[in-house]
Structure formats: structure tokens, C-alpha cells
Amino acid sequence: MTNALLAWTEAAKVKTNACLAKAKKYKKSPSEEGNSQKEEFFLTKCVQIIEGREEIDNDVYMKAVEKFKDSDWRELFVNMSTLKKRAGLDRL
């Protein structure tokens, strides 16, 4: 009985370790890394856009940086026309 229990425990440990290894492998999949890089690119792009605008004061700049934390807002901002970007920044 003891041997059977030990064998069952050992089999359970092996199965658990295999599942953990598989989960770790898929936790950081290439698609997640691509999304992270894409989001970083959008963040960098947004900052580059406002850096190039001399008329943006520090207060508006910092409010815009806060808004850039929202991926939907970043995507909209990058795709807006120059006039709409200015209007969006004026409303912050």
C-alpha cells in the first residue's frame, strides 16, 4: 500500500511539474511580446508627436502623457489629423 501511495505521489509531482513548465512556456508567447512592442511603439510615437510641437506647454504635455497610458487613446491620437490632435490636446 505504501509503495502504491508513493508511486501515485511521484506521478502527481511529475504531472504537476510538466503542467507548470508548459504554462511557463506559453506565459510569454511571441504574440504577447509583439503586442508589448506594438504598444511601446505607439507610446513612443505619441511622445514624438507632442515633442515636436513647440506650442504645447508642460501642463498639457504631462496630461497627454497620462492619457497615453490608454492604448485606445494612443491609437486614436496617432491616427488623428494634425488639427484634430491639437483640438484633442486643447481639451485636456
C-alpha positions in Angstrom: 0.0 0.0 0.0 2.8 2.4 0.9 4.6 1.7 -2.3 1.5 2.4 -4.3 0.9 5.7 -2.5 4.5 6.8 -3.1 4.3 5.9 -6.8 1.0 7.8 -7.1 2.5 10.8 -5.3 5.6 10.8 -7.6 3.4 10.5 -10.7 1.3 13.5 -9.5 4.5 15.6 -8.9 5.8 14.8 -12.4 2.4 15.7 -13.9 2.3 19.0 -11.9 5.8 19.9 -13.0 5.0 19.2 -16.6 1.9 21.4 -16.4 3.9 24.2 -14.7 6.6 24.0 -17.4 4.0 24.2 -20.1 2.3 27.2 -18.5 5.6 29.0 -18.2 6.4 28.3 -21.8 3.1 29.8 -23.0 3.0 32.6 -20.5 5.4 34.7 -22.6 4.3 33.8 -26.1 5.6 35.6 -29.2 2.2 37.2 -29.7 2.3 38.8 -26.3 5.8 40.1 -26.9 4.6 41.6 -30.2 1.7 43.3 -28.5 4.0 44.8 -25.9 6.4 46.0 -28.6 3.5 47.4 -30.6 2.2 49.3 -27.5 5.6 50.6 -26.7 5.9 51.8 -30.3 2.6 53.6 -30.1 3.7 55.2 -26.8 7.0 56.3 -28.3 5.2 57.6 -31.4 2.8 59.7 -29.4 5.6 61.2 -27.3 7.5 62.0 -30.5 4.4 63.8 -31.9 4.0 66.0 -28.9 7.7 66.6 -28.5 7.7 68.2 -32.0 5.1 70.7 -31.1 6.5 73.9 -29.5 3.1 75.3 -28.6 2.4 72.5 -26.1 3.1 73.7 -22.6 4.3 71.5 -19.8 0.9 71.1 -18.2 -0.7 69.9 -21.5 2.3 67.7 -22.2 2.0 65.9 -18.8 -1.7 65.5 -19.2 -1.2 64.0 -22.6 1.4 61.6 -21.3 -1.1 60.4 -18.7 -3.7 59.9 -21.5 -1.2 57.9 -23.5 -1.4 55.1 -20.9 -4.7 54.2 -22.5 -4.0 52.2 -25.7 -7.3 53.2 -27.3 -6.5 56.9 -26.8 -2.9 56.4 -28.2 -4.3 54.7 -31.3 -6.8 57.4 -31.9 -4.2 60.1 -31.3 -1.7 58.7 -33.7 -4.3 58.4 -36.5 -5.8 61.9 -36.0 -5.1 64.8 -38.4 -2.8 67.5 -37.1 -5.7 69.8 -36.4 -7.6 67.1 -34.5 -4.6 66.3 -32.4 -4.3 70.0 -31.4 -8.0 70.1 -30.6 -7.7 66.9 -28.5 -4.7 68.3 -26.6 -6.5 71.6 -26.0 -9.3 69.7 -24.3 -7.1 68.0 -21.7 
